[in-house]
């Protein structure tokens, strides 16, 4: 499943630059993760990098976007193909 940022986000800007898929961006009040681009870093790293760097632990699995590892890998491959064009 993709990840989401809850309202405990302090807008520290650390997570945005760590996302290899550029799925994190500044929203009106907090940072937002684009579920269409979030692969939980599958294909890039063993662990989601945003979770590794978040100082307030405000990033959680998004229950609306449940995906298996194979689906995350498929999404990664599609994103890589799109970026290669």
N, C-alpha and C positions, 0 to 999 in steps of 0.2 A: 504494500500500500504506500501511497505517497505520504509525505509528512505535512504537518501544519504547525503554525506558530500561534500560540494563544495570547491572550491580552496581558500576560505578564512580561511580554517583550519590552525591553528598555531602549530599543532603537540604538543599540551599541554599534551596529554596522559590521560586526565581525563575521556573521554567517554569510552575507551576500557574496563576498569575494572568495569564500571557500567552496562554493557550489560549482562543480565542474560542468553542470548543465545549464547554468545561468537561470535557474528556476526561482531564485529568491530575489525579490525586489521590494522597494519601499512603498508601503501603502499609505493611507491617510494618517493612521495612528500607530501602526505596527508594521513590521516586515511581513510579507506574504510569500507563500510558496505556491508556484504554479504547478498544479497536480499533473498537467499534461507533460511537464518537463522533468518532474521529480522521479528519479529512479532509486532513491535512497542510496545513491552513489554506486549502485550495482553497475559493473562494467568499468568502474574507475578505482574504487577503494573497497576494502572489506567492511568498513563502517561508514555510516553517513557522516560526512565531515561537519555539517552544521551542528549535529549533536555533540561532536567532539569539542567544538569551540564555544558553544553557547554558555555564557557565564551564569545565566539564571534558570537554565533547564526549562525553557518554555516551548520546546519543540517536541511534538508527539505524533504518533501515527494518526492519519486522518481516517476516521471510521467511514466516511462517505466514499473514499477511494481505496477500496481493498483490492490488493493485487498480490499475486503469488510471485516468487522469485523468477520464475520463467517469464511471467508477464513483464516484470521490471527489466529483465534482460532484453526482451523483445523491444520494449520502448527505448532502451538504450541504443540498440542497433539501428532503430529508425531515426533517432536523433542524430547519431553519427552520420548516417547516410544523408540526412537533410543538410547537415553542416558541411558536408563534403561538396555539395553542389555549388 
